Amino acid sequence: MILESTEITKFTFSGHDSFHCRQLWLKKGYDFVQEGNNFNDEDSVVQLGVGKNMVSSIRFWLKAFNIIDNKDIPTEFGKRLFDDNNGYDPFLEDEASLWLLHYQLVKNGFASIYSIIFNEFRKEKLFFNKETFVNYVKRIGESNPDLNFNENTVAKDFIVFTNLYKSDSESNDVEDSFSGILSELGLLKLIYKSFKDENGKTKKKEEYFIETSERDNLPESIVLYAILDNPNYGNSISLNSLEFDWNSPGSIFALNRSGLMNKISDIVDDFKDITFTDQAGIKELQFKTKSDAYTILDNYYGK
């Protein structure tokens, strides 16, 4: 399904066969492709050790997280993260790697719901659920008379989103756990709100929220990587832009002003060619020279 938007040319939903990305799928899928295997091969089910529908889902998530391209070839990011010999963190033991994956998922836009929610929707709806998100997308679609809006598809996408980020504490099995690969980040919070039904009985309903906070567990190196990786940023970037722009660190990581300033302060302390200025009320992050984004990750992971 495709929607037109002022921010994104196309919105695409579904493709995951209603499976959220499990803890071991990306490494398993990367190795599968790197070894020259094909997702359409008859033995792909045996090679990956999952059901047929899950094979398609693994392929989808590899693309959504920018691990492989549209031709099923490993991307530079995929190689740098998952390569057994030189990869940053093939088994995702450092939480920074999960923040990197979250960043790629939102920025990449292959699965549009993540870009919509972190860049836009969460800023309009402090508390939300499946119905409010479906109505939000429906409102976007009203400006496109040719849109074949499928509420069920968007609703399923929302359920997959919540399963990807929320934690299931009841399961002890890593592979079969209902916890998604990004649940450890603590970005998505679940609450229960009370309401009265038509008979006056008090009931509870699930609602979610993504709190804008300081993100103490987010390394400043990942924030700097996200800034350097953004093609819209020049050598001088306003604080407002870093906080509010589409695919900005503030938007993707749900950083508040205080948290963003803390990250900037740490970045300026660590890098001599980066300064933060505040002149006549104009606050800017300035680069004397811009490093390649991956050099920041090389330094962080000690490569």
N, C-alpha and C positions, 0 to 999 in steps of 0.2 A: 504494500500500500504506500502511496506517495502523496505528500502534501506540499503545497507551496508555502514558503515563509519569507519574511523580509530578512531574517537572519541567516537561514539556511535555505539553499535553493531547493533541496529535496529532503523530505522526512521519510525514512524507511523503517518499517516495523516488521517483526517476526523473522524467521529464518533459523531459530534456535530449537525448533520442535518442542518448545515449552520446557527445555532443560536449561537451568542456569549452569554457569561454569563451575565445575568442581575443582577441588584443591590440586589434583595431579594432572588435569587434562591438558594444560598448556605445554608443560614439559613433555608429556607423552605424545602430544600431537606434533610438537616441534621435532622431536627425535624421529617420528614416523616420516615426516616430510624430508628431513635432512638425510635420511637413509635411502631416499629415492622412491619411496612408496607413494601410491596413488589412492586417494579416498574412494575412488570408484572401483578399485580392485576387489575381487570377490573375497579375498582373505583379509580385507581391512578390518572386519569385525574381530577376527582372531588376533591380528597384529595389535590392535588397540585394546582388546579385552573388554569391549563394551557392545551393547546392542546396536542394530543397524541404524536406528534413529539417532542414537547417541554419536555415531560416526559423523553424521551430518551436522550435529550440534557442535562437536569438537572443531570441525572445519569452520563453522560460523564464528566461534569464539576466537579462534586463531586470527581470523580476519578482523574481528571487532577490536581486538587488543593490539592490532598492528604487528602480529608475529609473522604472518605470511601475507603476500599480496594477492591480487585477484587471479593470478596464475598459479597460486599455491606454492610460490617460491618464498623462502625465508627472507624477511626484510632485514635491513641493517640493525634495527632495534631488536628484532627477534634473535639474531645471531649474537649481538652483544650481551643480551640477557641470559640466553639459554645454552650457548655453546659449552660443551663439557670441558673443553680444554682452556678456553679463554673467556668464557662468559662471566658476567658480573656476579650472577647469583642463580645458577641453574635450578636450584631446588627451593628458591624463594624463602631463604632462611632469615633474611634481613627485611624488616617491615618497610624499609625504604623502597624495596622492590615492588611491594604491593601498592604503594603510593604512585610509583612509576606506571604500573599497570592501570590504575584508576585514571591517571592523567591521560594515558594513551586512549583508553576507552572513551572518555569524554571528548577529547580533542579530535580523534580520528573520525567520529561521526558516522561510522559504518552502521552502528546501531543507534538510531537517532534519539531514542528515549533518554539516554544518559546525557547527551548534550542539552536536550530540552530541559531536563530536570535541574541540572546543576547550573546552567547558564541563565535560566529564565524562570521556570515554574516555581522552584523553591523560594524565590524572591517575592513572588506574588502570593503564594499560599504557604503560610507558616506551618499549618497543619493540613495534611492531605491524606486521601485514601484513593482506592481504585476509581471510585465514581468521580471524584473531583478531577482526577487526571484525565479520565476519558472525556469529561465535559470540557476541559481545557483544550484538548486536541480537537474536539468537535468544533469549538469556537474558532480555532485556527482554520479549520476546514471550511467554515461557512463563507470565507472570502474566495473560495475556489469552487465554482458551480460544477466543475467537471470531476470533483473528487468523489470517488467511490468509498465513502467512509465506512470502515468495518469496526464497530464498537468492540466486538468480541476479540478481534486481533489485538487492538490496543490494550484491552483489559488483560489479556494473557501476557502481553509484553510487560505490563506493570507488575504482575505477579512474579515474573522472572526477575525483574529489577529488585524487588524486595527480597527475594530469596538469595540474590547475589550478594547483597549487603548486610542482611540481618544474620544473626548467629543462632544456631540451634544447639543449645547446651545439653540436650538429652542424648545425642548420638555420640558414641565413642569411636566409631569407625571413621577414619580419615577419608577414605575414598567414597563411602556410601553416605557420609554425613550430609544432612540437608543444608549445612552451612556453605555459603558461597565463598569463592576465593577471596573476596574483598571484605568479608564479615569482620575481620580483625581490626579494620581501620576505625570502626566505631562511628562512621559517618551517619548511618541511618538509625534513628531512634523510634521505638514503638511505644505508644501509650494507649490506654483504654479510656474512652470518654463515655460518660453515662448519658442516656437520653430516655425519654418516655415514648412508648409506642402508642398506637391509636387507642389502646385500651387503658392507657395510663400506667402501664407496668414499666418499671425502670429496667433498662437493658444497657449493655455495654457494646461499643463498637471500636474496632481497631482504627487508629490513626497514626500516621507517621510524621516525623519532622526531621529536618537536617539543620542542626543548630550551627549558626555562624559563630565560630569560636577561635581561640588562639592557636589550636593545633600544636601543642607542645611536642607531640610525637612525630611531627612532620619535619624531616631534616631540611635545613636551609639550602643544602645542595640540590635537593629535588625542586625546590622553588626556583632557584637560579637556573637550573636546567630548563624548566618550563618557560622562563622568561626568554632565555637565549634561543629556545626552539620555536618561539612564536614569530612568524614572518612579518607580522604587523608592527613589531616593536623596532624602533630605531635606536640610536645611541643615547637619546634622552626620552625617558618614559615618565609620565606624570603619575603621581600616587593614585589619583582617581582612576586612571586607566588600569593600573595594576590591580586595583581593588574591584572594579566593576565591569570592565570590558568583557566581551564574549571571549571565552577561553583564556581569561586572565587567571593568575594564581588565586586571586580573591574569589573568583567565580567557581573555578574547578575544585579548589580545596576547601571551599566554604570558610575562608579566613576572614576574621573581623579586622578592623583597622589596627587594633592593638597587636594582634597576632602578626599581621603583615609587616608592621613596623619592627617588631622583634626579629622577624626573618631578615628584613633589610639591614638592620643593625648588625646582625651576625655576618651577613654577606659582605658588608662594607669593611668590617673588621678583618675578614679573611682574605679579601682581594684588593690589592693596592690600586688597580686600574678602575675600580668601581667606587663612586662617591654618591652621597645623597645630599641634595641641596634644598634649602628652604629660604628663598629670597622673595620678599614682597608677597608672602603667602603662597607662592608657587612652589610646590614640593615635587621634586623630580629625582629619579634614579638615573645616574649618568655613567656611561661607559667611555673611558678614554680609548680603549681598544676592546673589541668583542671577541671572546674566545669561541671556538666551536663548542656547541652545547655538550657534545660527548666527552670533551676534555674534563668537564666538571664531574661527570659520572666516573671517568677513568680515575680521577683523583680520589673521589669518595670511596670507590671500591678497591683502591690500591692497585690499579692495573697500569 
